[in-house]
Amino acid sequence: MNKTVKIGLLLVCLSTMASATSILWVSDCWNEATPHDRGFIERLTAEGYTVTRMQEPQVMTEAKRNEANGYDLVIVGRHGSSGNYINTGEVALWNSITKPMIHMSPYLWRSSHWKWLNATGIANYSDNMLVVAKTDPIFNKVNLDANDQLKVFSQGTTSFLQITNAGNGTILATRAIAGGQYTWIARWDAGKEFYAGSGQFAAAARMVFAASEAGGNGDGFYNLTDEGWKIFSNAVYQMSGATFNRIPVISAGTDFVVYIENTIQPVGTVFDPDTDNVAVQWSKLSGPGSVTFSDAAVLSPVISFGAKGIYTLQMQVNDGNNTVNDTITVYVRDHADDKIVSHWDFESLPDPNTLVDIAGDFDGIFHHKANAEPNLFAGHISPTAVNFLAQQYWEVPNSLGNVDPNYASTRTGLSVAAWVKVEGEGGGPSPATPMLIGYDLAGWRFQVNANRWNLVQSGSPQREVFSVRQVFRPAWQHVVGVFDGANHQMKIYIDGILDNTLDVPAGYTLGTGTLPLQIGNRADAERMWPGMVDDLRVYNYALSDAEILALAAQGDKAPLITAGPDQTVFYKGVPVPMDATRLIDDGMPAPLSLTWQVAQVPTGVDPASVVFSDATAEDPGVTFPTVPGLYILRLTATDGVYNLMDEITVSLTIPTCENVLADGLGMAADLSGPNGTPDCYVNIYDFAVIANKWLECNNPADADCTFPY
């Protein structure tokens, strides 16, 4: 399963009732159906606290202040509009709460708001934490590196007030950035004025703790690493005065996609600050075959499976008082089931108006906006292709995962391959995202997005990979989108070449949507395909590089070249080699012919002074004039049909006299210059040195000479 926060929640026995320590949580999420900051509350609840959200916290009253005084600890979360917490009299009410408080919103720490820290500048960062008070209890069982630092954030950034002191408070941790060691965690004792001149006092113990995601759609989300959670958990325990044996917070690790001949090794974790004596036990909860654990009593056993299918595995932890469980899902595949699910070659059209699947039973039903018949044209690798003209598409019934097991099998592995010719922006809103094949927002789609090929799975979390190369127009090209669940990657191939790769979370899976598969449009929104398609295939596994190259070799591909990477050259007169590549040159209708040219030179330089050893070679040597600056070289290519061009920039630096002398290449007669040292010229300065020393000698055998030693 894909879990943002993984928490053991099954409680078998509690040493102390959780209600013994109560927390009041303050944030603008109080009435949200799925609160942004729920991850913090879920973890605190899992440890055994009772957590209650303050209702309508944006309007503070004496009654609410008195309510807050009935809890053991008040936590002010990061998610909130700070302007709603500083109305007349509210600051004094908040600061007069007589119970301890942990404050996570730097916007309210400011001297212009609650006056805890004497600064107003806010910025978002994702740096490591530097612990400056290692012996403080909040760092119990926290693993620091040799520099007393650790990674605290698992995702995104967090807001910081740009101040390096805490006034009358004690700094416990800061950003680990020289010159920007802004306060991260600080504590004030009861009765302290926050800083000189603040005019606001801590009615009870106070702590600032920068945490939770900053800005955008993730504002307020839980974003702590396991080590970061240890610090926060310890801070809550200390500030609340809790004494109960905390329930361990555990994680069984990520889900997995694996082939049956392979094993997995989950990374289980346990955080139990109150004891080191915990018992771990792995077991199989469900699944079609046997499961073998190398050692079921360790956090990270090696696990193998006896049959393909979907398994639920449980990690159980007992600390002597509490028992908690967490699970992972493992999708076990068998290579024997890897196959082509559908193959539409667009033959036997237009009568009947059915798109025949020659590999499976997924025939398409024709739909159109304007024309009553499919637009047929000569195919690229088969007799017939279809030009959709952003007017027609096919729907494939029975292609939902809950209807047919064949398309359900694409959940953990998928390859979509086709010959295409994109001829426009596509139907639908701007910017257009025409879909070649796929589902609605609940499933995977292979499409063009912002002129890039795009394999995407919507949902939570959404994952997608974009091609680096833009979509070719109007050339035919072979494109493949791959989801490799076993290696948790998404990939795009163009004309047989791997174009881009994206890592996705382990155990990530695809969905087949809530509406049937469509070819040339999207089921829930108009995303019409603007061009031609031939030989469209869907596989339920990740095709190999060799398999994709073989598919691409079935048709004439548009050529592709690169002039190579830009270069910065310390030029000493030696020809500079180029590093061009014929990425695609299938020899049809003729091999590519290449030509190098000079496109740009520094001001005053004659382009003819840039000389190629062979302007028709792939990687000629280039001789430059001894003038520094930027030189742009252009490589053009043609196979008689397609004309290509790519450029590189060579940034030329010319050696100085100091470089010449350092390399021992100075002239023997170059004795001096205006500064009294050799200047790479033989001139009057050198003659003056010779004249000055004309009658001197340094022969050790001559008593009248200057002794040289």
N, C-alpha and C positions, 0 to 999 in steps of 0.2 A: 504494500500500500504506500501511497505517497503522503507522508505526514510532515507538516511543518514543525510541530513540536511533538516529540514522542515521550510519553509519560506513563509510568506504571500506575494503574488506577485500581486494581483489585486489592482491597484491603481485607486481610483475613483476621488480623488481631492488632489492636492499638494498645500501647502501654499507657497512654494518657489520652483522654478525650480531646479531639481536635478543637472543640469549642473553648478549651481552656485558654487559648491565645487567639484573639480576634483582631482583624485588620480592616480598616476602612479605606477603600480605594477611591481616589478622586481623579476623574478625567472626563472629558467631553464624550466619552464612549458610553456613558451611563445608560442611554436608551437605544443603543444600536442593536440590531438583531444579531450581528456577528461583530462584536467589538474588536477594533484594531489591536488593543492591548490585552486581549483575552489570554495570550500565551503566558503572561506573567501570572495572572490569576489562576490559571489551570495548574501551573507548577506549584504555586504556593498551596493551593488546595490539596494537591497530591502529597505534599510534605506533611499535611495535617493541620494547617491553619483554617480558620473560618474567615472567609473574605466576603465583605459586603460592599457594594458600590453606593457611594453617596448619590442621592437623587438630586437632580438639578443643582449641581455644585457651582454653576456660573453665578448664582445669586446667593451670597453668603449672608447668613443671619445669626443672631445670638442663639436661636434655637438649634441651628445646624452646628454652631460651635459647641454647644452643650452636648449635642449628639456625638460629635467627634470625640469629646472627652470620655465617652463611655466605651471606647475601644482601647486596646493595648497599644496599637500603632496606627498611624495615619500615613498612607503613601500617596503622594501626588505624582501621577503619571505624566509622561511626556506629551500625550495626545490632548491638545486643548488650545483654545485661542486665549493667549495671555491677557488680552485686553478685557476679557470677561471676568477677571479675578482681581481687579484693582479699582472697582468702583468705590464711592465714598464710604469710608469706614471699613471696607472689606479687608484691607491689608492688615490692619490692627487686629481684626477678628481672627484671621487665619493665624497670625503670629502668636495670638494669645491662647491657642489650644494647649492644654496642659498635659497632653500625652506626646510621646516621642513621634517624630515625623522624619520620613525619608522623602526627599524631593528630587524628581527626575527631570524637571523642566527648567533648563537654563534661562528661558525667556522670563520666568517669574523670579529667578534669583537676582535679577538685575537691580541696580541702584534706582532705576526708574519704576520698579514694581514692588517686590516684597523687601528689597534692601538687604539681601543676605550677602551679596558680593558687590564690591564697589567698581562695577564696570557695566557697559551696555552692549559692547560689540559681540555678535553671535556669528559663528561659522560652523560648518558641518565637516566632520573628519571621520576617518576609519582607521586611525593609527593604532599602534600597540599602546598598552598601558605601562607606565613605569610606577612600580610600587615603592614608596618612600618610607613606609612604616611596616616592614615585613613581620614584626612581632605582634601586630594588632590582631585580635581574634578574627576579624573579618577575612583574613587571608589564611585561615586554617585549612590545610590540605590542598592549597592552591600551588600548582606547579609553575615556578618561575624559571626563566632561563638564566644564564650566567650574568646577565646585565640587569637582573631583577625586573624583567619585562615579560609580558605575555599578551597573546592575542585574545581580545575580549569580545569582538564583534564577529558574528558569523555571516552577516550580510549588510549591505547598504552602509550608510553613515549615521552618525549621531551628533546632535547639536552640543556645542561647547560655548561657554562664556569665555571670552578671550582675556583671562586674568590669571596671573601666576601666584597670587596669594589669597588667603582666606580670611584676612582681617584678624579678628580675635578667635577664629577657629583653627583647627589643626588639620593640615593637609595629609591625607593618607595615600593618595595616588594622583598622578598627573599624566598628561600625554607624554609619550616617550620621544619627543621631538625637540632637539636643541633649539633654543630661541623661541619655542612655542609650547613650553611645558605648562599648559593651561590646567587649571584645577579640575580634577576628575571626581575624586571623592574627598570630602572634608566633613569634619564633625565639630559641632559647638556644644558645650556643656550648658545645662539649664542656667538661666539668669544672665548669660553673656549677651552683650551688645554685639551684633554681627560684625560690625567694623566701626572704627571711630567715626562718629558723626552720623551713623546710620539712623539712630533714633528708634530702631526696632530691636527687640530683645527676644531671645529664645526662652519661651515659657517652659520648655522642657528640652530634652536632648534633641538636636537637629542634625541631619546629615544631607548633603547633596551627593547625588550619585547619577552621573550622566549615563543614560541607557535608553534603549528603544530606538527604532529606525526614524530617521529624520526626512521629512518632505515627501512630496508626491503621493502616489497611491499607497505607499508603505508606511506612511506617517503613523508612528506609535506602535508599529509591529514589534513583537519579540525578536531580538536579534543578538542574543548572547550565545557565545560558545559554551561548552561544558565548563571550562575554567571560569568564564565570566559568570555563569550561574552560581558556581560555588561562592564567589565573593558576594553576590547579591543575596544568596540564601543565608550566608553567615551574617551579613549586615542586618537582615530582617530578624534573625534569631536574637542577635545581640540587642538591637534597638527596641524590640518588643518585650524584652525581658522573659522570653519563653524558656521553659525548663523541660518540656516534654521531649521524648525520644523521637526525633524527626523520622518520618517515613522515608526510606530511600527513594531517590529519583533515579530511574534506570532507563536505559535504551537498549533494545536488542539490535540496533543498527538499521541499515537500509534493507529494502527488499532486493530481490535478485531475479535475474533471468539467466538461466544456465542450461547448457546441453547435458544430457543424462550421463555422458562419459566423464564429465568434469565435476569438480567439487566446489563448494563455497566455504568461505571463512568469515562469518559476520564479526563485526567489531562491537561487542557489547560493552556498555559502560554502566558503572554504579557510582552514585554519589551519596554516601552516608556519612555525614560529618561526626556522628556520635559514636561510631564503633568501626573498627577495622575487621571485625569478625562477621562476615556475611557469607551465606551459603548460596551458591548458584546451581541451578538445575535446568538444563535444556530438555525439551521434549517435543514430540510431534502431536499437534492437536488434530490435524486433518490432512488428508492426502491419499492418493490412490495406491501408493506403494510403501515399501519399507524405507526407513531413514536411519542412517548410521552416523553416530557422533563419535569423533576421535576421543573426546572426553566431555561428557555431558555436564561436568561440574566446573568448567572453566568459562570465562567470559567469551572467548573466541575459539570455539572448537572448529575443526575441519569436518564438513558435513557432506555426505554422499546420499544418492537417492536410487531406489530400486526400480522406479517406473516413471514415465513421463506424467505430467499433470500439474495441478496447482496444489501447493502445500502451505499449511499454516504452521509455523514453528513458534514455540513459546520459550522465553527465558524467564525463569522465576527466581526471585531473590528473597532471602529471609535473613533478617538481622537479629533474630532471637525474640523480637517483639512484633515485628510487622512483616507481612509477606506481600510482595507486589509482583505483577506480571507485565510483560510486554511481548508483542508478537511481531513477526515479519512474515511476509508472503514470498514464496519462491515459485517461480514459473519454470518448470522443468521441460525442456524441449527435446525432441528426438530428430536427428538429421534425416531419418527415414520419412518424416512428414514434411520436409522442406520441398516445396513444389511451386509451380506456376499456378496461380488461382484462376486467372482470367487472361485471355489473349484475344483482343479485338483487332482484326486486320483490315476492317472496313471494306471487305468484299461482299458480294451478293446484295448490293444496294442499287437502286432504291426500292426494289419490289421483292419482298415486302419491306416496309419501313421498320425493320428490326435489325438491331446491331448484334450480329451473331458472335457469341463467345466460343471460339474454336478450341479452347482449353478446358472450359468448365460449363456450368449451366447458368451463366449469368448474362443472358441476352438483354440488350438494352431496348427500351421503348422510346420511339422518336417523339420529340417535342419541337415546336418551332414558333417563332414570333411572326415571321412574314412569309417565307416560302413554304410550300406544302411538301416539297421533296428535299432530301439532303443534297447539298451542293457537291457533286462528285468531280474529282480532278485526277490526273495521272498521279499514281503513287510514287513514293520515293524508293521504296524497296519492294513494293508489291503493286499490282496493277492499279489499285484504286486507293485514293486518299480522300478525305472530306475537308472542305473549307467551311468552317462554321460561320464565318462572316458575322460573328457576334449576333446571330439570329436564331440559332438552333442548337439543340443539345439532346443527349440521351439520358434517361433515368434507368437505373438498374435495380429492379425489384429484388426482394429477398436477400439484400446484401448487408443487412444489419447484423451486428454480432450476436444479438439474441434470437436471430431467425435461422441463420445458417452457420455451421461450425467452420466452414472454409474461410469466410471473411473474419470470423472471430479469431482465427489463428494468426491474423496480421497484428494482433495486439502486442506481441513481443518481438516481431520482426516483419519488415516490409521493404519491398523494392518496387518502385513505379518507373517503368522505362517506356519511352516513346520517341518517335521521330516527329519533329514539330517544325513549323515555319510560322513565326509570330509576325503578324502584319499590321498591328495597330495597338492602341492602348487598351482596348477591350470595353465591353459594356459595363454599366454600373456607375457608381459615384466616383468622383475624383478625390484622391488619386486612385486610379483603377487598379483592381487586383483580380484580373481574370483568372479563373480556376480551370486548370486542365482536367483534373479528376479529384474527387474527394467528397467530403460530407459537409454538414452544417457546422456550427460553432462547437458542437460537442465532439467532433471527430477530427481525423487527420485530413489535410488538403495538400495537393501539389499544385502550385500556382505561380503566377508572376506577380511580384510585389515591388513597386518602385523600380521597374525595369531590371529586376533580379529574379532568378529562380528561387523558389521559396517552398521548403517542406515544413509544415507547421502542424502542431497539435495544440488546439485551443484548450482552455480549461485552467485548472489551478493545480500545479503551476503550468503556464503556457511555455512551450519550448519550440524553437524554430531555427532553421539554418537557412542562410541566404547564400547564393552564389557570389563569388567575387567578380566574375565576368558578367557583363551586362548581357541581356537577351539579344541574340543576333537578329537583325532584320535586313533583308528578307530571306536569308539563307536557311536551308534545311539544317537542322542540327539534332544530334541524339542527346537526350537528357535523361538522367536517372536520379531519383530521390531515394535515399536509403535510410531506414531506421534499423540500427543494429542493437537490439535490446540486450544481447549477451555481453556486448562490449560498451554498452550505454553511450552510443554515438548516433548522431544524425549526419548525413553526408550528401553532397551534391556532386554529380559527375556530368561533365559536358564533353561530348564527342569522345567518350572513353577515358577521359582524364579526370582524376580527382580534383575538384575545384575548391571545395571548402568542407571543413569538418567542425562539428559542435559537440562537445561533451554534454551529456544530460545526466541527471541523477541515476545512480544505480537502482534498478528495479522499476524505472520509468516505463510506462506502457502507453499504447495508443488506444483510441476509442473509435468506434465506427459510427458515431453520431446517433441522432434520434430520427433522422430522415434517411431515405435510401441514398446509395451512392449515385452521384451524377458525373457525367462526362461532358465538359464544355460549359458548365454553369454550376452555381452553388444552390443547394436546395432551399436555403432560408433567405437568400438575398441574391439580387441579380448581379452575377459576375460572369458575363458571357465571354466565351473564348474568341479572340480576334485573329484567327488564322487557320492553318491547316494542320492536320494530324494524320499520321500513318503508323500502324503497327504499335498499338498501345498494349502494354503488358503489366500485370500486377502479380507479384510473388509474395509468399508469406514468410520470407526469410531475407537476410541481407546478402545480396549478390556479392561475389568476390570481385576483385579488380580484374581478374582474367575473364570472368563471365561477362562483365560489363564491356570490356574491350572487345570481346568477340561479338557482342550485339552491335556495338558501334561500327565494327568492321564490315557489317552487311550492306552499308550504303556509302555513297560518296559524301565525304564530310567537308565542310568549309575549312580551308586552311587556317592556321593560327601561328603567329610568330611572336617572339618577344625580343627586343633589342638588348635585354639584359638589365641588371640593376644599375642605378646611378653610381658614379664613382667619384671619389675624392683622391686626386693623384698628386704626390710630391714629385714633380717632373724633373728628371735628371737627363733628359734627352733620349732615354730608352723608349722605343715604341710601346704604346699602351695597348694590351690585347683586349679585344671586345669579348663579350660573353653572351652572344645571341643564341637563340634556340628555335629550331623549327618544332613547335609543339605539336602541330598537326600538319602533315604533308603526305597525303595518300597517293600522290603521283597522278591523280586524275583531275582534269584531262591531260595535265602535264606536270612534271615536278616543279616545285617552286623555284623561280629565279629571283635572286636577291640583289639589291643595290643599296650601297651606303652613300649618304650625302651629308654635307655640312649644312645644318639648318640655322645656326646662330653662332656668332663669335663675339668676343669683347670688342668694344668700340676701338676703331683704328686698326684692327687686325684684318689682313687679307684672307678671305676664306680659302683661297688656293694654297695658303701656307699650311693648311691642315691636310696631311697626305695619308691615304689609306694604302697599305701594302697591296691589297687586292680588294677593290670596291665591290666585287661580286661574291666575295667569300663570306661564310657565316661568321667567322671570328677573325677578321683582319687585325694586324697591328696598325696603330694610328700614331703618326709623328706630329707633334704640335710645335708651334713657335714658342719661344721662351717668353711668353706674355701671360701673366696670371689672369684668371677670370673664369667665367662660365662658358663652356662650349656645348652646344646641343647638336647631337648627331642623330640622323634619321635613317632608319632601315625600312625600305619598301620591298614588297614581294608580290609576285603574281604567278598564278598557274594558268593564265590565259582567260580565266573567267572571273576569279576573285582578285581584288587588289587590296593589299594590306599595308599598314604603316605603323611603326612604333618608334619612339624616340627615347634617348637617354641623355642625361646631363653629366658632363665631366667637369668637375670643379678643379681647376689647375692651380697649384701652388708652385712657385719657382724658388729654388734654393737661394739663400743669401750668401754674401761673402763669408759670413761666420760658418755656414754649412760647408762651404768649400774648404776653408781652413781646417775645420774639425775633421773632415774626411782626408786630410793630408794631401790635398791637391793644389796647394798654393804654389806660386812661382818662386824659384830660388832667389831671384833678384828683388822680390817684393819684400822690402825690409821695413818699410814704415809708411804712414799715411798722416792725415791731418791730426789724428788723435794719438799718434805715436805708436800705433800698431799696424801690422800689414793690412792693406786695403784692397787687395786683389788687382792693383795696378802697379806697373813699373814706371815711375815718374820722378819729378824733381825731389819729392820727399825721400825716395830711395837713394838718389844721388847725394843728397845732403848727408845722409847717414854714412855713406861710403867716404865722402870727403872728410867728415869729422873724424873718422877712424883710420885715415889713410896711412899714417906712420906708426900706428899701434901694432903690437904683436902680442901673442899669448903662447909663445914656445917655451915649455918648461925647461928646455936645455939651455936657454939664453938668459943669463942672469939679468940682462937689461930689460927683459919683457915683463909684462904684467903676469903674475903667477895665476893660472886659471883655476886652481883648486882651492 
